[in-house]
């Protein structure tokens, strides 16, 4: 009788270990792996925006040098501020385009479809209630 009772408690302990391992595996799958994916996503997004900003800065600096050197004497003396003003306006235009694109993201394009779907469901619900 002793060995069978010992075998039953061992089976119960083994089942508990299996349940614990199953819980640990589930948490890894549902918590840790998505967080790793989020970390990669954020890393690539931050690196991409840094390099994009650096590239735009170099382009604006190139435009400034182009205006300063290639306009000859037209933008010298009292007009020496014009190349800087042009570059500032171009930089503000880039910022404005970026801000408009952020505001008119994918959600804004889908909004009319969502509203139309909601209205059609409301109409169907009213017809069904009548």
N, C-alpha and C positions, 0 to 999 in steps of 0.2 A: 504494500500500500504506500510505502514511503516514496519509491521511485516515481509512481504515477502522480502523486501530489506535487512532487518537486518539478516534474515535467510540465504540469499545468501552470505553475507560477512562472516558470521560465518562458512559456509561450505567451503569457500575459505581458511579461516584461519585454519580450521581443516585439509584441504588437505595439506597446507603448513607444519603443524606440523607433519603430517604423512610422508611427503617427508623428512623432517629433521630427524625424527626418523629412517626412512629407511636408510638414509645416515650414520647415527651414527652406526646402527647395521651392515651395510656393512663394514664400516671401522674397527669395532671390529673384524668381522669375517676374513677379509683379511689382517689386519695389526697386531693387538694386539695378537690374538691367535697364529699365526705363530711365532711371536717373543717369546712368552712364551715357545713354543715347542723348539725353538732354544736355549733359555736359559737353559732348562732342558738338552738338548743334550750336550751343552758346559759344564754344571755342571758335568754331568756323565762322560764325556770324560776327564776332568781335574782331577776329583777324581780318575778315573780308572788309568790314567797315573801316578799319584802320588803314589798310592798303588803298582802299578807294579814296579816302580823305587825303592820304599822302599823294596819290596820283593827281587828284584835282588841285592840290596845292602846287605841285610842280607845273601843271598846265597853266594855272593862273600866273605863276612866276614867269613862265615862258612868254605868255602874252604880254606881261609887263615889260620884259626885256625887249621883245619884238617892237612894241610901241616906242620904247625909249631909243632904240638904235636905228630903226628903219624909217622913222618919220623925218629924219634929218633935222633941219633947224626949225621946222614948223612947230614943234612942241617944246621949245626951249624958252628960257627966260620966264615971262609971266605965265606962259602956258605949260610949264613943267608939271603941274598938278594933274593935267588931263589923263595921262596914262594910268596914274594911280586911281583916279575916279572911275575910269573905264573898267579897271580890274575889280574894284569894289562893287560896281554895278553887276559885272559878270558873276562875281561870287554870290551876291544877293540873289541873282536870278537862279543860280544852281540850288541855293537853299530853298527858294520858293518852289521850284519844280519838285524838289525832294519832299517838301512838306505837303504839297498838293497830291503827290503820288501816295504818300502815307495815308492821308485822309481818304482818298478815293481807292482804298485797297480792295481786296477781293470781296469783302463783305458788302461794300456799297454797290458793286455790280450785281450782286445776287439779290439785293433788297427788293427790287420791283417784282422778281419772280416769287419771293416769299410772300409779299403782300397780296399778289394775285392769287396764290394758292390758298391763303387764309380766307380771302373774300369768297372764293369759290366754295370752300368748306362751309362757311357761314350761310351761304345761299342754299346749299344742299341741306343743311340742318334745318333751315327755316321751311323749306319745301317738305321735308320729312315730317316736321311737326304739324304741318297744315292738314 
